[in-house]
Amino acid sequence: MNKIVIIIVVIILLILLLGGGYWFLKSSSPKITWKKSEKGIIIGTDEKGVRRCYAPDKMNCEGWGGGLSTLDISKFNDETPALVCGADHAAKWGGTGFDDEGHWCNLNTVM
């Protein structure tokens, strides 16, 4: 009887460990997709569709008018400094950018 209980406990622990390992690997995968826009800035979009621009100072988007073509965006990740549309953009610029026609935060604006 004790051997069966031990085997069941070991199986349950293995399932929990494997499940936790899968969750860890999945949670550490990039959640922001970065691309160079036609307007010259680098835009990241998260899983919810919220945009951000590459901004080393976390306030001013880099690259308006070009100059960023040599950056390797394959090295960009969730920790890349950015100005995020919404509350972050509103705190720094007075508006979310979502409702402004032609603004890079507006999802109807082709970037």
C-alpha positions in Angstrom: 0.0 0.0 0.0 2.8 2.5 0.9 4.5 1.8 -2.5 1.3 2.8 -4.4 0.9 6.0 -2.4 4.6 6.9 -3.1 4.2 6.2 -6.8 1.1 8.3 -7.0 2.8 11.2 -5.1 5.8 11.0 -7.4 3.6 11.0 -10.5 1.7 14.1 -9.2 5.0 15.9 -8.4 6.3 15.1 -11.9 3.2 16.5 -13.5 3.4 19.6 -11.4 7.1 20.1 -12.2 6.6 19.6 -15.9 3.6 21.9 -15.9 5.5 24.6 -14.0 8.4 24.2 -16.4 6.1 24.7 -19.4 4.5 27.8 -17.8 8.0 29.2 -17.1 9.2 28.8 -20.6 6.0 30.2 -22.0 6.0 33.2 -19.7 9.6 34.1 -20.6 8.9 34.2 -24.3 8.6 37.7 -25.9 5.2 39.2 -25.7 6.0 42.3 -27.7 6.5 42.1 -31.5 8.8 44.9 -32.8 9.0 46.2 -36.4 10.4 49.1 -38.3 7.6 51.3 -39.6 7.3 53.1 -42.9 7.4 56.4 -41.0 10.9 55.7 -39.7 10.1 54.7 -36.1 10.3 51.3 -34.4 6.9 50.1 -33.2 6.3 47.3 -30.7 2.9 45.7 -30.4 1.9 43.6 -27.4 -0.5 40.7 -27.2 -3.4 43.1 -26.5 -2.6 45.2 -29.6 -1.2 48.2 -27.6 1.6 49.9 -29.4 4.8 51.4 -28.1 7.7 53.1 -29.8 11.4 52.6 -29.3 12.3 55.5 -26.9 15.6 55.2 -25.1 14.5 58.1 -22.8 11.0 56.5 -22.5 9.5 59.7 -23.7 10.6 60.5 -27.3 10.2 58.1 -30.1 13.5 57.6 -32.0 13.8 57.6 -35.7 11.3 60.1 -37.1 12.8 60.8 -40.6 15.1 57.7 -40.6 18.4 57.0 -39.0 17.4 53.8 -37.3 18.0 51.5 -40.2 21.1 50.0 -38.7 19.4 48.9 -35.5 18.9 45.2 -35.1 15.4 44.9 -33.8 15.8 41.1 -33.5 17.5 42.0 -30.2 14.6 44.1 -29.0 12.5 42.4 -26.2 9.9 43.2 -23.5 12.6 45.2 -21.6 13.4 47.5 -24.5 12.9 51.1 -23.4 9.7 52.5 -24.9 6.9 55.1 -24.8 3.7 53.1 -24.4 0.4 54.3 -25.9 -2.4 55.0 -23.3 -1.7 56.1 -19.8 2.1 56.3 -20.2 1.7 58.5 -23.3 -1.0 60.6 -21.6 1.2 61.2 -18.6 4.0 62.5 -20.8 2.2 64.1 -23.7 -1.3 65.0 -22.4 -3.3 62.4 -24.4 -3.3 58.7 -25.0 -2.8 58.9 -28.8 -5.5 56.3 -29.4 -8.1 58.8 -30.7 -5.8 61.1 -32.7 -6.2 60.4 -36.4 -2.9 59.7 -38.0 -1.1 59.2 -34.6 1.1 56.2 -34.4 -0.9 55.0 -31.3 -4.1 54.9 -33.3 -4.6 51.4 -34.5 -6.2 52.7 -37.7 -2.9 54.4 -38.6 -0.8 52.3 -40.9 2.7 52.1 -39.5 
